[in-house]
Amino acid sequence: MEKRATIKDVAEAAGVGVATVSRVLSGGSASPSTRERVLAVAAQLDYRPSALGRNLRQRRTGGIGLLVPDLTDTFYAQLSEGVLACARAAGEPVVVGSTGGDPEQEAELVGMLLEQSVDRLIAVPTGGADTWAPALKAGMTVVFADRLPAEAAPDEPDAFTDLLLLDGLAAPPPAPRPLDAPAVLADDRAGVRTAVRYLRGLGHRRIAFLGGPGHERRAGAFREAVGAPVDEELVVFATGSRDSAYAAASGLFQSRPDLTAVVAGGNVLGEAAVLAARELDLRVPRDVSLVMYDDVPWAELCSPPLTVIAQPGRDMGYRAAELVLRGGPRRARSVTLPTELIVRGSCGPRRT
């Protein structure tokens, strides 16, 4: 039996990424030449989402998909454990995938889940809204956790619907805006604001924020908390890797020796800040105070133990699984969970 063409086959033959194929087939943004090439290759390879169409037509459930950027990250491991606990109680299987913080890999995994008839998905998104349009337009129940994808581009003609019609299948209902999917988030604004107020109470004025992918909301909360004018040199972003986090932390300490405190946007960034400070002979908290977003086991084992903004990772995963299992035609409401500032030994008064 001849093997059915996949979305990856179309991407390779057209000389574009999987995310581009997804955007074209879902009616997202693409240049006219790219759109024409992708559709021509899809027709040539006879790529049609028949498996997806059968799944929608028969209303068949294929378990729950779970996509996170990094399974070795302690917070995402906690979130995954919450999802698995809820799914286990409901008797549902879970397919777990790691996107590596790569939008192209994320789009490929979403496409694979669709082809495998997985019709419910929990994701910590890496890509923008265009990455998620195919899943939402296909009728997949999606719940975002920890963060939201970037805003969608303006809608364009829907080529995905045309392919369904060519395949003799009913077109899916009009898609919601990708950001209309429910999400389970921590109260980043309150958490960061509390941390900045605590540091200001200790006399710190030159406070930096060290962020990574998906930390735009936390960076916004930081800017709001420190107030205008914001010294943008003290707002630094790294990519998702540990090497990048270390380079960003080290560069920040060396370029701004006047800073006296740092808020790290996640546990990988907090780890990088601790290592960079140690390499540069900066004493915590005597030379620099440090607050880290995420309470992970090693935070208490540091010398001194780290002050953290704790968010309930396991609860976040459990609630996301509850929402995705609820599904149905009535859109579930998003959930915001509280954060807590846990004061330990990594912060001290600013020294003159």
N, C-alpha and C positions, 0 to 999 in steps of 0.2 A: 504493500500500500504506500502510495506516495506521501511523503511527509508534508504536512501543511506549513505554508510559509508563516513566519512569525514577524512581529514588529521589528525585531533585531535584524532579520533578513532584509526587510525593506530599508532600514537605516543604512546597512552596509552597501546595498546595491545603489542607493541614491547618493552615497557619499556624505551623509549628514548624521547627526546624533539621534539617539532614540527619542530624546526630549523634543527634537524638531519634528520628527514623524508624529509624535503624540499631539503636538500643537496643530500640525496641519490637518490630521484626521479628526481632530475635535473642533476645528474651526478657529483655532487660536492664531496669534500673530506670526506671519512669515512673509517673506518677499514673494511677489508673483512668480518669479522664476523657480524659487525653491518649492513653492506650493505645486506648481505644474510638474516639476521633476518627481516629487514624492508621490503624487497621485498617479503619474504614469507608471512608476515602478510598482506601486501597489496593484495596479491593474494588470501589469505584465506578470507579476508573481502570483496573481489571483489571491492576494491577501484580503480576506474578508473576515470580520469578527464573528464567524458563525458560532463558535463555542460560547461566546459571550451572549449572542442573540438567543441561543437555546436556553441558557441559564436564566435570562430575563423572562423569556416566554413561559418557562416552566416554574419560575419563582423558586429555583432550587438553591439551597444554602450550601456553601462549601467551606464552612468554618470561618475563623477570624484571622485576618492578616495583621501583623504587627511590624512596623518599620521604625527603627531607631538609628541615629547616626553612628553609634559606637557601643557595641555590647560589652566592651571592657570598661566603659565608664561606669563608676559606681552608682551614680544617680539613675542612669538609664537601666541598669540592672535592677535597681529597686522598682522602677516604674514597670519593667517587664514582669517582675515577680507579682505585682499587683494585678496586672492583666491576666496572667496565668492562673492566679488563685480564683479570680472571678469566673474565668472560663471553665476551670476545672469543676467548680460548684455547679455550673450550668450544663456540664457534660459536652462542652464544645472544644474541638481541636483548635490549636493556634499554630499558624505558620509564621515563624520569626525571620526577619531579614535585617541585615545591617547595610545602610546606604553609604557608609563611609563619609558622610557629609558631602556627597557628590550628587548634584541634581540629575546628571545623566544616568547614573546608576540607580537613583531613586525612580526615575521615569521608567527604566527598564524593569525594575522589580514590580512597579505598579502594573505595567503591561502583562507581566508574567502571571500575577495574581488574577487579573481579569481573565486571561486565557485559561487559567486553572479553575475558573468558576468560584473563586473566593469573593463573596459579595459583601463582606463587611470588613472594614479596615480601620485600625488605630495607627496613627502616625505622628512622630515628631518630625515635622516637615523640614526639608532642606531647600528644595526648589521653590520657585515662585508659584503663583496661582495657575499659570499655564500648564505646569506639570500635573496639576490635579484636575484640570478640566475633563480629560477623558474619563476618569473614574466616576466623577460626579455626573457627567452627562449620560454615562451608561447606567446610572441608577444605583451604583454602589453606595452603601451606607458608610460614610467616612466621619470619624471623630478625630480631631487634632488634640494632641496632648503637649503640654509644656510651652508650646509657642504656636504661632500662626504663620502660614505662608505669606509671601509678599503679595501686594495687591495685584489684581488681574489687569491685563491689558484690555483695551476696548474690544468688544465682540466683533467677529468677522463672519462671513458666510460659513455654514456648518457642513464641511465635507464629510464628517463622520456620519451624519445622518444620511447623506447621499449613498455612502457605502452600505449602510444597513438596508436601505431601500433596494439597492441593486442585488442584494443577497436575498431578497424576498422576505425581509423581516420588517416588522412594524418599527417605526422610528421611536426612540425613547421620548419621554416627555421633555419639555423645555428644561434646560439645566438651570439650577440655581447658581448664583454667583459663588465661586469657590469659597469665599470667606463666609458664606452663609451656613457652612457646615458647623455643627457644634464643636466646642472645644472645652477641655479641662485644663485650666491654667492656675498657676500660683499668683497670689497678689503681689506681683513684682513691685508695683508702685509703693505700696505700704512698706514692703521689706527694705527696699533701697532707701526710702525716705527715713525710716527709723535708724538705719545704719549711719547715714550721713549726719543725722541729728545727734547721734551718740558721739561720733567723732568730733563734731563741732563743740559739743559739750566738754570735750577733753582739750579744747583749744586749737584743734587743727583747722587750718584755712586752705592750705594747698593740698587738696585731696584729689587723687587720680582715680579713674575708672579703667579697668582692664577687661575688655570684652572679647567675645568670639562670635561665631555664626549663630544667628537667631537671638542675639542679645540686644537687638535694637530697642525693644520695649524697656529693658533694664537701663540701657544708656539714656533713653529719654527720661526715665524716672530720676536718674542721677542728675542730669542737667537741670531738671525741674527742682530737685532738692537743694543743689548748691546755689541756684539762683543766678540771675544775670549780673554782670557779664560772665559767661562760661569760658574758661581758659581751655580751648579745644586741644591744645598740646597735651593736656592731662586726660584726654579721652582717647584711648588707644585700643585698636582692634587687632586680633590675631586670626589666622585661619584655624581650621579644626584640629591641626596636628599638635602634638606636644612640643615638637621642635619649634614650631611657629610661636606657640604660647611662651616658651622660654625666651626666644629672641625678642618678642614684644615686651616682656617684663624687664629683661636686661637692658634693652634700649631705653625704656621709660626711666629706669633708675639712673642710667648714665647721662641721659639728655636733660633730666630735670632733677638735679641733686637737691633742689630746694623743696621738693614735695615731702610731706611728712606722714601721709597716710594713703593707703590704696584700698579700693573696693574691687575685688576680683569677681567677675560675673559668673564664674562656675568653678567646679572643683579642679578641673585640669589647669585652669588659669591660676587658681590659688596655689596649687602645687608648684607651678612655674615661678610664681612670685617668691615663694619660700626658697626655692633652689637658687634663683637669681640673686636674692638678697644675701644668701649664704656665700655665694661665689664672690660677691662684691664686698664682703665683710661689712654688710649692713646688719646691725643688730635689731631684732624684733623683740619688744616694741620700742627699745630705747632710741633707735635711729628712724625707724619707720613702723607705723601701726598698720595692721592688716586685718581686713574683714573679708571673708569668703562667702559667696553664695553657694549653698548646698552644705548640709551637714553629713559628712561621710566618716566612717570609723577612724581613718588615719588622722583626722583633724584633731582628735583628742590626744593622739600619740606624739604630735609635734612638740618641740621644745622652743617656745612655750606653746601650749594648746591654742588652737585657732578660734577666734571669735567668728561666728558664722550666722548667716541668714538661712535658717532651716526651712525647707519646703517639704511637704509630705509626698515623697516620690511614690511610695507603694500605694497610698490612698489615691493619688492621681491616676495611676494605672488601673486601679480597681474601679474607680468612678467612670473612667473612659470606657472600660469594658461593659459596665452597666448600661451606659448610653448607647453603645453600638449594638448591644443585644436587644435593647428596647426597640430601636429602629422604627419601622413603620412609616406611614405617610405623613404623620404629624411630626414636624421637626422638633427634636429634643432641644432643650434650653442648655446653653453653655453653663459651666460651673467654675467658680473662682474659689480656690482654697486658701486659707490663711497661711501666712509665713510667721516665723518667730525669730527674733534676734537672741542668740544664745551667747552670752558674754563669757569669755575665757581670758587667757592671758596675753593675746597677741596685740592688744591695744593699750596704749598708755598716754599720759598727758604729753602735749607738745612741749619739747624742750627748747628753750631760747638759746 
